[in-house]
Amino acid sequence: MELRQLRYFLKATELLNFTEAAKQLYITQSTLSQQIKQLETELNVLLFDRIGKKVYLTEAGTEFLPFAKQTVFDAD
């Protein structure tokens, strides 16, 4: 798990739209999707339900959110 992935996760949870999150992060949507997928693989849980262009936080994603926020806060 990398700090960058946590930042990407937080932006995606804020906007619930990978395309818009990627724009605000100045990366491609495919890069964002790939990094989120790697994070999910490492954690062995789905953090988002993907339905078309919309994404929704899963229960696991909701539980992971405070950890991600605290980790990024501590790193900053």
N, C-alpha and C positions, 0 to 999 in steps of 0.2 A: 504494500500500500504506500502510495506516494502522496505527499502534501498536494501536489498538483491535481491529483485525482480527487482529493477531498474538496479542493476549491471548485473544480468542475462540477462535482456532485452538488455542492451548495448552490451554485448558480442555477443548475438545472432544477433543483427543488424550489428555488425562488420563483422561477419563471414558468415551470412546468411545460417547457417547450425547448427541445434540444436545438432547433434551428436558431431561435432567438438567443438562447444561452451562448451558443457558439459565436454568434455575431458579437455579443458583448464581451466575450473572452478573447476575441480576435483570433479564433481558430476555425477550422472547418467543422461542419456538422459531423462528418465522418470521423474526424479525430476525437470529438467529444463522445460520440457513440462508442467508439473503440475503447476509450479510456474508462468509461462507465462500465462497459462490458468486462474489462479486465478487473476492475474493482469488484464487480459482482462475482466473477469467477474466483477471485482470491477469498472473498468472504463466504462463498458458496451459498449465496441467497440472491434473489432478484430484489433490487432496490426500487425499480420502476416497473409499472405495467405500461406497455407501449400499445396504444390503439391509434393507428394512423399517425398523424402528426402530433397528437396529444400524448402526454405521458402523465401518469399518476403515481404518486408515491405508494409503495406497498406498505404493509404493516412492518416488515423488516426495515424498509427505508425510513419509516417514521421513527423506529427505535434507534436506528443508526444516526439519525440527524443530530441529536445533542452531542454525541461523541465527535462527529465531524466538526461541528461548530466549535467545540472546546479545543480540539486539536489545532485547528487553524488559528483560533484566538491565541493560544499559547505560543504558537510558532511566530506569530506576528509580534 
